[in-house]
Amino acid sequence: MSAVLPSVPLLRIRDLRVAFDDGQKQVPVLHGIDLDIARGESVGMVGESGCGKSVTWLAALGLLGPRARVSGSVVLDGQPIDHLRGDALAPIRGKRIAMIFQDPTSSLNPVQRIGAQLAEGLGLHRGLRGQTARAEALRMLDRVHIPNAAQRLDAYPHQLSGGMNQRVMIAMALTGEPDLLVADEPTTALDATIQAQILDLLREIQRDNGMALALISHDLGVIAEVCDRVLVMYAGRVVEQAPTRSLFGQAQHPYTLGLLAAIPDFEAPPRRLATIAGSVPEPGRLPSGCSFRPRCAKTRPSCAIAVPPLIVVSSHHRSACLQEELA
């Protein structure tokens, strides 16, 4: 009987590290990120601002600029892409991996009509021009459920609501029919009703296209609703990763427990929300040992000695806390 080969993930990131040159020294901001994403999988990344969620993807796609020093490996469909630069990455950005951002007004061109911006992506990634591109742009707006799509093609971004502009951004990200969509806080600026519609849309598109999804969010409720698996990041490191059900039901890391405790429970009696004292340390000024140590209620002297590795808690569940090693 022939051996069964392990499936190759769509994207594999290993030991991804980033440091920025501030003119005097290299300031490290990512400290060795490992991440696999399978085809069709939804992976959530959570953590406070400054934890490195967005930088991870900007580094993987070569979008950080000349002052960034990036190391590690990024492998897409079995092919390394971390060595590619400039034009060599063009067939991958948008076509294989697309990214949408939380503020569509800063991503859309304010002096170009929506149809022209969609047509540009269709021409770049799929070679469509003229009326063929316009017809496909119309289909894309219909696909993301924009009403009166034919009229919206000739509208400017300022003539659309925030929710509509976010749908346009999703449509633009889909012009290349990507294998992986990275959504960076795609619902932050939207009210609750529109937020729910955008999340439903992302799930629908993922189901129909078989697309993988990496969702960056501060909102654990959004992550719980959309994602199969969750990575919790703190100060440039992954401190816990687990299937969504396991993370929300059996979180282990004190930082994750603190984030979950801060979520209001509308079915329970009123209570004061828990908070995590302090803030994320500045890059280049991390405390010794565990970066979360100054804010952790369970800290002990051994936590200051070394950075704790990710320890296996259970199947597919890992946590970077010395409490796990000593349990």
QUILIN-V519256 format. One record per helix or strand. SS is the DSSP state (h for helix, s for strand). FROM is the first residue (numbers start at 0). TO is the last residue. Records with the same first field share a line. If there is no record, write none. Layout:
SS->FROM-TO  FROM-TO
//
This chain:
s->10-20  25-36  41-45  67-75  78-79  92-92  96-99  112-112  155-155  179-183  211-215  228-233  236-242  310-313  316-318
h->52-59  85-88  103-106  113-125  129-142  148-151  156-158  161-172  191-208  219-225  243-249  253-260  292-294  300-303  321-325
//
